[in-house]
Amino acid sequence: MANNTLWSDDYWLLLIQLYQKKPAGVKSEFSHPVVELGIELHIPPRTIYEQMCALEKRTTPSLQRLWEMYANNPKRLSRDIKRLKQMAGFGDSGLFYEGVQTTPLFERDYRPIDNSSDITPVMLVIILELYFALTPNTMVSETPEVLDMARLLSLKPEEIVRILEIYQTFDPILKRKAAEPSPIVDEAKRIWKRYYSEQPELLHTEADKLKLYFS
């Protein structure tokens, strides 16, 4: 049914459940439930999204049978999903990643960079967009845009300001003193280099997609 080597036909039950969550329908690949399911299964959200589109169309007899069996029987669906998650090796991609890095890149993007805070790489991308929307003297915790960003990301305003100040150290126009090395500074610098020379629209589009995870 699926070409992805990490996909199991048992996972269609999880997609039926996700598809039926209100509002019913295909969910964005950047939405919180799709990303979280991708992390649980170690399968990229893009694949989850594409499989959900296939489920909606139900172009194969097997998908049509699954839909007829479970779509209008939520108790059966919940029971079989519970049984599926109790199976040994559920969501374990280890067999496919022996001898290599076991964490897919997209999972790393949604995980804290280090143990000092809850900051993740996707948050850094979203905060970078805010950086280019503000001036240095407005990069303070009292600024409405900073407060809005803190609420969106469930962070303290001071944490947002800290990241904005890190970005200031990379900005050649400001000529700030280099920040003390840390995992967050290193990741922020990687993201800065990725987007600084690109068209602003590219960062805006990417940040807008990533915000769906937090909305």
N, C-alpha and C positions, 0 to 999 in steps of 0.2 A: 504493500500500500504506500509506503514511503521510501524514498531513496536514502534518507539520512541514516547512517549506520548506527546512530545512537537511539533511533526511534524504535519503540516497541508498540505493537498494535494495541496493547493494553492501555496505552496513554490516551487513546481516543476517548475513553470514559472521562478522563480529566478535562478534555477539551469540550465535551458535551456539557459538563457541569459549568465550566467557565463561560461557554457560549450562552448558557441560559441565565447567567447572573444578570440582574437588572442594571442598566438597560440591555435586554437580550440582543445578541448579535456579535459580529466579529469585533474583538477588542484590538486597540492599537498595539503594535509591537513594543511601544515605549510605555504602555500603561503599567501601573503597579502590579496587577494580578498576572499579566503575561510575563513580565520580568521575573517575578517571584516564582512562577511555575517553571520558567526556564532555568533558574538557579536550582530549584529542587530537583529537576531532571538532568541538569548539566547539559542542556540543549539551548542554543542561541534563541533569543526571543523572536528573531526573524523567522526561524523555522516553526516556532509555535504559531506565529501569525499566519504563515503560509498554510500550515496544516488546518488551522481554523477556517480559512477560506475554502479549503477543499471540503471540510465538514459541512459548511453552509451549502455548498453546491450539491453535495451528495451524488456525485456523478458515477460512483461505482456501486454495484449491488451490495457489497459488504458494508459500506458506509450507510447505505439506506437501511440495511437490516439492523445495524447498531442503533441508528436513530429511532427506528420504530420500536426497538426493544427497550430503550432507556429514556427517550425524550419525555414521554408522558408517564414515566414510572420513577419519580424522584427517590422513593424508598429503596427500590432495587438498585438505582444508580449509586446512592450513598453507601449502601451495604457492600456493593462490589468494589467501590473505590476504597473503602476501609479495608477490605480484604486484600486489595492490590497493594496498599501501602504497608501492610503487615508482612508482605512477602520478603524473603531474604534477598538482598541485592537491589531492592527497589530504588531507582534513581542513581544507581552506582555505575559511574562511567569508568571505573578503574580498569576493567578488562580492555577498554579501547585506548587507554592512555598509559599502558605499562612502559616504564622507562622514560617517560617524558613528563613535562609539567602537567599536573592533573587539574589545574584550575583554568577553565576557558577564559579568554580575555574579557568577555563581557561581564563575567562574575566579578573579576577584579575591579572593574569600573564601579560596581555598586557596593563594594566592601570598604570599611574604614581603611585609610592609608596606613595608620599606625595606631597604637594603643592610647595615644595621648588625647584623641578626640574622635568624634563621629564623622569627621570630614571624609568624603569619598571623592574619587576622580570626577564623577558626573556632577557633583556639587561644585567642584572647581571650575568646570566648564560654564555652568550657569552663573557663578559669581563673576567669571571673567566678562561675560556679557554685561553685567551690572557695572563692572569697572569702566568700560568704555562709554557708559551712559552717564557717569558722574565726573565731577572734577575733584582733584585731591582734597580741597577744603570741605567738600560735602561727604567725604568718605569717613563718616563718624556715625556712632550708634544712634544718634537722634534723628538722622535723616530718614524721612518717610520710606524712601525706596529701600534703605537698609533694613528698616523694621519689617517691611513687607517681605523681603527676601528671607529674613530670619524666621518669620512665621511659615513661609512656604517650605523651607528646608528643616524646620523644627530645630533650629540652632539659636544660640544667643546672639544678639546683635554684635556683641564684642567679637565673636568668632568670625562673623562676616567681615568686620573691620580688619581683623588680623589678616585675613586672606587678601583683602584689598590692599593692605600695606605691603604684603609680600609682592603682589603684582607691581606695585610702584617701584620696587627695587629692580625690576626687569625693564622698566620703561626707559628707553634711552633719552627721552625728552626731559625726564625729571632728574636724572643723574643721582639717584638715591644710593646710599651705602648698601652694599650687598647684605642680604639676610643671612643669619646664621644657618649653616647647613642642617637639614632635617629631612625626613622622608616626605613631609608635606611640601617643603620648599622645593625639593627635587621634582616632585610630581607637578607642582604648579609651574615650574620652569619648563617642563616637557610640554604641558598644555599651552603655555604662552608661546613657545616656539612653533607649535602646531598651528595656532590661529592668528598670530600677530601679523604675519605677512599675507594672510588670506583676505578675501573680500569680506567686509563686515556682515554682509547678508548671509554668508556661510555660517558664521558663528551664531547669528540670530536664529537661523533656521534650526541649527543643531540644538541650541539651548531651549528653544520652544518645544522641541520634541522631548527632550529630557525632563522638562518640567511636568510632563504628563505623569511621570512616575510619582511625583509628590502631590499631585492635585487630587 
